[in-house]
Amino acid sequence: MGNRGMEELIPLVNKLQDAFSSIGQSCHLDLPQIAVVGGQSAGKSSVLENFVGRDFLPRGSGIVTRRPLILQLIFSKTEYAEFLHCKSKKFTDFDEVRQEIEAETDRVTGTNKGISPVPINLRVYSPHVLNLTLIDLPGITKVPVGDQPPDIEYQIKDMILQFISRESSLILAVTPANMDLANSDALKLAKEVDPQGLRTIGVITKLDLMDEGTDARDVLENKLLPLRRGYIGVVNRSQKDIEGKKDIRTALAAERKFFLSHPAYRHMADRMGTPHLQKTLNQQLTNHIRESLPALRSKLQSQLLSLEKEVEEYKNFRPDDPTRKTKALLQMVQQFGVDFEKRIEGSGDQVDTLELSGGARINRIFHERFPFELVKMEFDEKDLRREISYAIKNIHGVRTGLFTPDLAFEAIVKKQVVKLKEPCLKCVDLVIQELINTVRQCTSKLSSYPRLREETERIVTTYIREREGRTKDQILLLIDIEQSYINTNHEDFIGFANAQQRSTQLNKKRAIPNQVIRRGWLTINNISLMKGGSKEYWFVLTAESLSWYKDEEEKEKKYMLPLDNLKIRDVEKGFMSNKHVFAIFNTEQRNVYKDLRQIELACDSQEDVDSWKASFLRAGVYPEKDQAENEDGVQENTFSMDPQLERQVETIRNLVDSYVAIINKSIRDLMPKTIMHLMINNTKAFIHHELLAYLYSSADQSSLMEESADQAQRRDDMLRMYHALKEALNIIGDISTSTVSTPVPPPVDDTWIQSSSSHSPTPQRRPISSVHPPGRPPAVRGPTPGPPLIPMPAASFAAPPIPSRPGPQSVFANNDPFSAPPQIPSRPARIPPGIPPGVPRRPPPLAPARPFF
């Protein structure tokens, strides 16, 4: 039944396929298979049925195989078949197998000769087969029939090439003996994808249908039209035998008898027939699989390594083990604390390069967002002067004051200090939100245990909220402390004596045109499409103007906009835009840029918008206020034109500006320290030292460490995949040690396949009784015209005679059948009249002719 190593090899390869398909995964391994290629009615189906020992393939004229059939033959003590598309059903009646193949073919291709590249997968278990995997492909045809498209020939060839182009596929080229071998489409296609002939095995069928007096011995001995792997001859049942229900075993016995009794084949009968073809294919497949083992092992090992890290934690996993649950709980809480601290304090491993997170965002709140909120609360100059004038007048009452009152200064300063509460509390809220987001990001690793993740988030978030109250109380206390005592002896305070002198200097300082406040890219968002649409420019903001350039080299200036009478307003983000927008406009209703009353400036994020707004505030460009407030401010500003009052207002204005700057500096320094101490550091300490105790008190360990269904399924799938890969590697190791390779045959001159596209010599059907010169190698020279050569007596294994050159007709143009591609064709250009086609040209040899079987 074939070599023992092969019988063990193919089931292992099938195990590789089943190991992955059983878990719903593709192993991505190019496993070796044997593709059966040939023309219509070449005998492909008969060869396959002889392997199985049963009639199970559709029969008929024309194109019958219209979908590829992947046939796995598996040695088994019982005999049955099963399809992949109905795997649960076992077919013991092979007539039903044929009907199922026909029904499945019609389901995809229709009933009128259509074709499809979608394969049918069939497994046949039988004690009468060797372990082989074959692909039966549609026969090559030239003329479309039925529903077949006009390019049916090219479609079938493309379909065949898809299967035989794989380097790991062996090609079984089936050619009938009564056909010109050099015109074999199967050999031509095989030559295209396998030019070295390493993967091609020739099969010659219908040897019993050759014309009387001819044989295919030279072809089967691989002397004429040679292939590197050679040819094997088989004799199949005829259509009459099939219709008469001739038993396949009887047909195999008749095939054996044919080769033993035929004078041209009896000396090589042990190398002919279906049983020898099975053994040869097994050995060729053994060699091919062994050659593929290094690549298979490499692919499996790469997949195994990719799973190693994830599977490591699942090895020796027992879901209900309390020891494992306790250990896992401790490890996860500890890892959560480490991850939280790394995100806050920063770490070099697993750095997020896409966005800011954790401590980096909190740092941005401390040093960009909070200062912006402080700047935003500054008064407009007119509002501040009006409040100072009201304070001075109210303090003097009915009297006209001669000196600038200190109480007016303290009243204005205290009012300014109270306004610090809102941005400070907002800063705390922003930090809390970032802390909660960080907690959620860190608990993502606990997703395997939903209850543990939920409880951890709840406990830590509750603690953060508790710390929120204490932090806000402490910050409000700081502000109350600043408000309780106005320290006019502070070293940075300008004092009353310098207030009047500094007013002029401050005004000059604010007006330095080359004092750059900010640079960066912004997009002018409201330029019409007719004028080029939105464009990105490099903006430079100074104390006096806003300029934009083509690029950051600042060589080509596009425009310079003075900051006088400019205000900022918010603009809603466009429906189709992902940018954040704010606008600059002129309070005197003048065009800001060209014909635009306002220019809309777009940034990629809201943080960038807030940062630019803070920069504009430092340059004296304030947000838009209600129109009623502006009108009221104008009226009150013109209430008094008293020069003495103006001097007093200017003095107090400078004193307030100096002292508020001192307070802002102090608050900007103390806010991050207070939040870090009372909230962030305390939260880190709580996670490290108290979180585990809170978790134990909130729920029992079993409920906390209960796995989610998704995680259990993922773990099972991963473990199955891991063990399947390891099993596949063990199988490959077994194959390497239990099989032995046979040497590859040496190369042969198979250029005749390529030359057949231009001309194909007509085969010489030599008489059986002809003999050849001794010791000469097969002649491959071109034919020459002339009389036939008289052969010399020699042994039957001698080389064929030198053929004569044909006339103008193609060398292989003859349509006379022959059993297999003869050695070197040697038919004359024209057959003289009166000589029947079956009679040989040459005179009979001295030895008596052998009878034809």
LINBEL-V599610 format. One record per helix or strand. SS is the DSSP state (H for helix, E for strand). FROM is the first residue (numbers start at 1). TO is the last residue. If there is no record, write none. Layout:
# LINBEL-V599610
SS;FROM;TO  SS;FROM;TO
This chain:
# LINBEL-V599610
H;4;21  E;33;39  H;44;52  E;67;75  E;80;83  E;91;91  H;94;109  E;116;126  E;132;136  E;140;140  H;152;164  E;169;176  E;178;178  H;181;183  H;185;193  E;200;205  H;207;209  H;217;220  E;231;233  H;239;243  H;248;261  H;266;271  H;274;312  H;322;345  H;359;376  H;381;396  H;406;418  H;420;446  H;450;484  H;495;510  E;516;524  H;529;531  E;535;542  E;545;549  E;557;562  E;566;571  E;580;586  E;593;593  E;596;596  E;598;603  H;606;618  E;622;623  H;627;637  H;643;689  H;691;698  H;701;704  H;709;738  H;751;755  E;784;784  E;804;804  E;818;818
